[in-house]
């Protein structure tokens, strides 16, 4: 059965920039079934590209990287949901709203507080070392 899983900005950045937890993030996603569709929001993609430009990385490499994910749009309804359900981090609330509206079953993050704040709305899977 095909399921959509959502990665937040922290995971996208970890993977692209090969930060200190790159291997852990990559292994977590590689452990998913091949039938899973891995999604990222347009907000996450635009944040990634902002940092790609700021760090003077090759945007073509970033665009090719992003093509490996299904990019999900965000709407005014997502904004309103996030406004009503903000648990202390509006950007995270926007990510949850987007993931929920698109029918994602799980949300992967590197942010340990994410699950505490938003697990009641969506299954949050924190990628961390223990």
Residue pairs with C-beta under 8 A, 6 or more apart in sequence:
1 35
2 35
2 36
2 37
3 33
3 35
3 36
3 37
3 104
3 105
3 106
4 36
4 37
4 39
4 70
4 102
4 103
4 104
4 105
5 32
5 36
5 37
5 38
5 39
5 104
5 105
5 106
5 107
5 108
6 39
6 40
6 41
6 72
6 95
6 98
6 99
6 102
6 104
6 106
6 107
6 108
6 122
7 29
7 38
7 39
7 40
7 44
7 69
7 107
7 108
7 109
8 40
8 41
8 44
8 92
8 95
8 107
8 108
8 109
8 110
8 111
8 114
9 43
9 44
9 47
9 48
9 91
9 95
10 109
10 110
10 111
11 25
11 29
11 108
11 109
11 110
11 127
12 40
12 44
12 45
12 47
12 48
12 69
13 19
13 47
13 48
13 51
14 21
14 22
14 25
14 110
15 22
15 25
15 26
15 29
15 65
16 48
16 52
16 62
16 65
17 51
21 110
21 127
21 128
21 129
24 127
24 128
24 129
25 108
25 110
25 127
28 108
28 125
28 127
29 38
29 108
32 38
37 70
38 68
38 69
38 70
39 69
39 70
39 71
39 72
39 99
39 102
39 104
40 66
40 69
40 70
40 71
40 72
41 71
41 72
41 74
41 94
41 95
41 98
41 99
42 71
42 72
42 73
42 74
43 74
43 91
43 94
43 95
43 98
44 95
45 66
45 71
48 62
48 66
49 59
49 62
49 66
52 58
52 59
52 62
53 59
72 98
72 99
72 102
73 98
74 94
74 97
74 98
75 101
77 97
77 101
78 94
78 97
78 98
78 101
79 94
79 97
81 93
81 96
81 97
81 100
81 101
82 90
82 93
82 94
82 96
82 97
83 90
83 93
85 93
85 96
85 97
85 121
86 93
87 93
87 117
87 118
88 117
89 113
89 114
89 117
92 111
92 114
92 117
92 118
93 118
95 107
96 107
96 118
96 121
96 122
99 107
99 122
100 121
100 122
104 122
105 123
106 122
106 123
106 124
106 125
107 114
107 118
107 122
107 123
107 124
107 125
108 125
108 127
109 115
109 124
109 125
109 126
109 127
110 126
110 127
110 128
111 126
112 126
112 128
114 124
114 126
115 124
115 125
115 126
118 124
